[in-house]
Amino acid sequence: MLNATYDATTARDAANVTAYLEASMVPDPETAARYMAPGTRIVFTGAREFAHPSEVTAFNAGRYAWVKKRMERLDVVPGDGVTTVYSLGTLYGAWPDGTPFEGNRYVDRFTVRDGLIVGMEVWNDSAERLLTRHGITA
């Protein structure tokens, strides 16, 4: 069993990740940035790196007409001085041409230290779905 301090820390870290994701979906990158430590590295699919949530918002604006997350669960892993939080669920929204989509799986992995996100990695099925829309199957 975890001690009360560890439980409080992991609960805070999970809540901060959830708040970050909720702000990101508005999108409100400035509010989202409040949950990130300076120098945080955000790595998206295709090994694209961003330094601020506003860069993610700009990237998503080119990939989607709009996009939201259905957060299905958080897996929280306490560690030595850090908490790793996985957000799993599906994306829904519309492609740039307005065609709606849903059920696009995602996994976001956050590393949290002292209540602030210090690392974020993103994986989703968007590329697979785009390939399929263009008749390419692998």
Secondary structure as UniProt FT lines:
FT   HELIX           4..25
FT   TURN            26..27
FT   HELIX           29..33
FT   TURN            34..35
FT   STRAND          36..44
FT   HELIX           45..47
FT   STRAND          48..50
FT   HELIX           53..63
FT   STRAND          66..78
FT   STRAND          83..94
FT   TURN            96..97
FT   STRAND          100..113
FT   TURN            114..115
FT   STRAND          116..124
FT   HELIX           126..133
FT   TURN            134..135
//
